[in-house]
Amino acid sequence: MEPTLRERLLSYARAIGESRYRGLLVAHSASPGKAAREIIELLSGHGHRGCIAAAPRRLLPSCPPGCRCISPGGFQRVLGQEAQLVVIATDGLLRPNLVAGLAGVVSAGGLLAIVTPPLDQWNPGPAGGAGGYRRYLLGALRRAPVIFWADIDLGKVYAERRPRERAREWRLGAKDYKPRHAVPRVLLGLAATRSQAQALDEFASFLSSRSRSFLLTGDRGRGKSFLLGLAAALAVKRGSIGEAVAVAPSPASLTSFFQGLVRGLDALSIGYRVKQRGGDIVAVTGPWFRIAYQPMDSAKPAAVLVVDEAGTVGVSRLRRLSWRSGRILVATTIHGYEGSGRVFVHMVEEVLPRPLKRLELEEPIRYPPGDPLEEWVNETFMLKFDPGSLSLFGEPGYEQIPAEKLASDHALLRQVYSLLALAHYRSEPDYLLVLLESNTHTLHVLHSDNKVIAVADVGLEDWEQPEEGRVGLLLLSLHTEGAKRLRAARIVRIAVHPKLQRRGLGSKLLSYVEEWARGRGVDLVMAVFGRHDVIEFWLRAGYTPFYVSPRFNKYTGEKNIGVAKPFTGAGKEALEEAARELRLRLLFSAHSVYRDLATEKIVMLLQSLPSVDPPVSLTPGQRRRLCKHIQGFIEAEQAFDALHIATIIVLSRRDYVDKLNDRQLLLATARLLQGKPPHEAAEIAGIPLENLDEELHDLAESVATMASIKCS
């Protein structure tokens, strides 16, 4: 690095440090790894405390002294940490997730440095992409309010903008805060901001109340996880925790929570033991308490349930766990990396048991309010995607939007991304790559008064694409060989503005998409989704289910469902075969793989799937016992195997399903197919438990009649 550029960079870094805000550094070099090392050595020697470098090993074969080096794919492991210098080095692809995630690690007065190949050679998007991400990202860098942007090799500075003022002190902690409830002062002293102190005070009130749920919200970097740990320590002190479960995707996700718990226990002079696995804390135990990590896929309800980031657990899984647990402590991010928006926060509130106490942390803890780097990252990577309000004026217009238009129209991209993110509330910044780089995706929108009111992201699928480009066809091919000759259009996401839903706009947009797909000569239009509240939308639109995943979607906590509508004879034949296979899977796996699928959803699917010939029949002995039950000689449990098989025979036929009333369908599915216990089956069917035997007897009579079982 030439001396003049070196001095300018150091001067910029000093200005950032003095301002207490955070800055952005973008450096280009033909040797990104060498340039990254030079920047680390330069800035680490001039007062930057803590260093994290994310780079492929081919760029940084050895880690610079005093720096922690990670692979770009493993950046989630450091999200709970902080450093004044965070360096990302790349020789090509710069994932939005990586930048958005690591930006939150940079502490006050620090720098986020991005080191890349020379500007005229650098493509931050995937190889073979449409190129929209490069145009979009360079435009965002030109708009960055605080940045040092230079070519290290040429000594050329493209842009230099410094903070205009020094940040005011913001980490006041519990200073001058007078708690209204019994919070030990030593614990309150660990609060970094006033809103943290207030939240801890309110949690003390929660412990003394009859409330079941405590919900902590805030943008990223507000210290929610750490405060949740302090709250758990206070609950231990009060004797409110004996056995508690902390649910997260991995132990690393709970790092900040366990740090807060341990520091809180230390401050309260409570003894404990820590259990670690792979360097991560998985349990903290003491004389009368145990708080342990459980993977979200296998988590069970508990006396005290801790969910540190509801967005990663999913609404449906959160509902199942919380309603069978005692008390629930939940944190969820509104805006920022891992944020899910205020619509998702409202969904979380709706499913948590009442009474509920909610608090929002406002001040950031690592950097001051109004930080220019946070604002740039939020704006560039769409980390604040609340849709705002709008109205419908007249008949909406329809348009297809190419990626190049999105790349150059930031306002349009924000509208489109916001709606699509709401549809899949757990969106990640990497979704920008799909919108700006994909050669096989097309955006379809409805607009009114120059505002996007509905949008669909549609991808064309065929067997020449890589696996990730033919998700729908791959799922269909699991159940029919005919899928391997088909082309499809898959609706990846479809969304209508929340203020304009239930007005037929989704159906109108879907009809435009189908017309477009038909013109492309596809055999099917498909969709795969993990939110079960939209099943009825697809069924009303004439789509047939063909797939239900055996495992839960990691974001929604539901099982993914695949639906399709055929446009050709080959598409119709393949879809019907797969749909019949799905009916058989539901009938024969409802007691195991699909036992945790909502009974109402199974019934809805059985009402829409084509009939099959069941490969089962009753033996003479089973027929005899079923008749004995119907005639009142034996109880239902003594003929359960026969009743189970007879029910499968009846539910194999769609016309027979239509003859059963809703109560009978729910009871047959819950008690006989899924094998749910009597009290649960009665609750699902909406009947008193004391009437269950009578209802089962009536169901047996109906099933026997439809299955042509004559009891003389």
C-alpha positions, 0 to 999 in steps of 0.5 A: 500500500502506497504511503499516501493511501496508507495515511488517508486510510489511517486518518479515516479510521481515526475519524471513525473511532473518534466519532464512535459511529462505525464505518465501511471500508471497501478495498480492491486488489488483484491479491485480495488475501494479501490486501486483507492481511495488510489492512488487518496489520495496519489497523490492528496496530493503531488501536482497533480492539478485536479482529474477525476475518472471514475469508476462504483459506486460499486467500488467507492460508494463515490467520494474522496475529490477534485475529480470529479467522473463519470461513465465510460459510461459518459466519453464524458462529460469531454473530453473538460476538463483537470486534472493532475490525471485521474483514471480509475477503473474497475473490468473487461472490459476496453473499448478502447474508455474509455482509448483513450478518457480520456488520452486526458484529462490528462495535462502536468506532470500528470498521467493516472492511470488504476486500475484493478483486479490482473494480473492473474485474469483480463480479459479486454475484454467482457465476453465470448470473444475470449481473443485476447484483453487481449493478445494484451493489455498486449503486448502494456503495455510491450512496453509502453515507460513511465509506472509504472506497479505494484500489489498494494496488493503484492507490486510487480513492473512489470515495471518502465520506466521514461522519459529520458529528460525534455520537452522544453517549448511549450506553447508560445502563441502569444509571439513574434508573429506579426499579419498581420491582424487586430486581437485585442491584447487582443484576440490574448493573449488568444492563447495557442500556436503559431499555434493558434495565426496564425490561429486566424490571418488568420481567421481575413483575412477570415472575410475580404475576399470573402471566404465562408468556414473556416476549422480548422484541427489538432490532438486531444488536439490542442485546435481546439474547443476553438479557434473556439470559439475565432474566433466566438468572433472576428466575433461578434466584426467585426459585421460578426455574427448576427444569428449563429448556432452551430451544434453538437451531444449534448450541451456537445460536444460544451463545449470548443467552448462556453468556447472560445466564452465567454472568447473571448467576455470577453476579447473584453468587449462585453456584453452577456447573457448565456442560459444553459440547464442541466449545458451545455451552449446552447446559447450566445446572445448579443445586435446584435448577437445570437449563439445557439446550434442545434442538428445535426439531426434537424439543419437548414442552417444559415447565419453563421454555426459552426460545431465543429467536422465534423466527428460527423456530417458526410460528407453528412449532412455537405454538405447539411447544408453548401451549403445552409448556408452563411459562415461556420466555421468547425473544424475536428480532424485528429488523436486521439480519435474522429479523422477520418484521413486525407482521411476524412479531404479531403472529408470534403474539397471537400464538403465545399463551395469555396472559402475555407481557411484551417489551421492546428493546430500542437502543443498540448496545454495540454502537450508537443510535443512528449509526450510518453502517447500520442504516446502510446495511438495513437499506441495502440488504432490505433488513427493514421490510415492513410494507407500509400502507396503501390503497387500491385505485380501480382495476390493478394493472399487470406487469412482468418485471425483468431483473435489470429493472429491479437492479436500477430501481431501488424503490421498486426492488424494495416494494417487491422484496418487502411483499415477498419477504412477508409471504415467507416471513423468515427471508434472508438477504441472500434472496436478493441474489434470486431476484437480481441474478436468476436467469430462470425466474420471472417476477409478476406483479399487480400494481395500483397507483404506481405501487406494487400490491401483489407479486409472484416469483416464478421459476421455470423448471426442467431436467437440464437445470441443477437440482436447486433449480428443479425443486418441484419436479424433483419432489414430483419425481419421487412419486411418479416416473412420469415427472422426468419428462415434464417441464414446469413453472414453480411459484416460488413465492406469491404475496398480496399486500396485507392491507389488501388481502381477501379481495381476490388479488392473489387469485387474479395474479395467479390467473395471469401467471397461469396464462403466462406459463401456458404460453411457455409450454409447461406441463404444470404450474407448481408451488411448494410452501410451508405455511398451512394457512394458505392451503385453502387458497391453492385448493380453491384455485384448482390445485391438487396436492401431491406431496407432504414432507415427512419432516418439519420446515425449519423456518415455519415449523410446518411440513412442506406441502406441494401442489400443482395444476396440469396443463397437458395430458402428460402433466395430468397423468403424472400429477394424478399418480403422485396425488394417489400415492400421497393419499396412500401415504397419508392413510398408512403413515398418519399414525407415524410420519404424519401423526404431528400433522394437524388433523384438520389439514389431513382431512382437507387433503383427503377431501381433495385427493383422487380416490385409490383402491386400498391394498388392504382388506379385513379377514373374516375374524376382523369382520366378525369382531367389527360386527360384534362391536356394532351389535354392542357385544364388545367395546371398540378397543377390542375391534380397533384393528378391524375398525382401523382397516375399515376406516382406511378402506372408506377414506381411500374413496373421495366420494365416501369421504364426502358422505361423512360429516365433519365430526366423523371425519375429524374423529376417524382421522384423529383417533383411528388414523393418527392414533391420538389418545381419547381426550385429544381426539375428542377435543379435535372432533369437538365432542365431550370425552364422555360421548367418545365411545358413543361417537366411535360406535356411530362411526363404526356403523357408518364405516361398515356400511360404506365398506360393504360389511354386512352384520346380520 
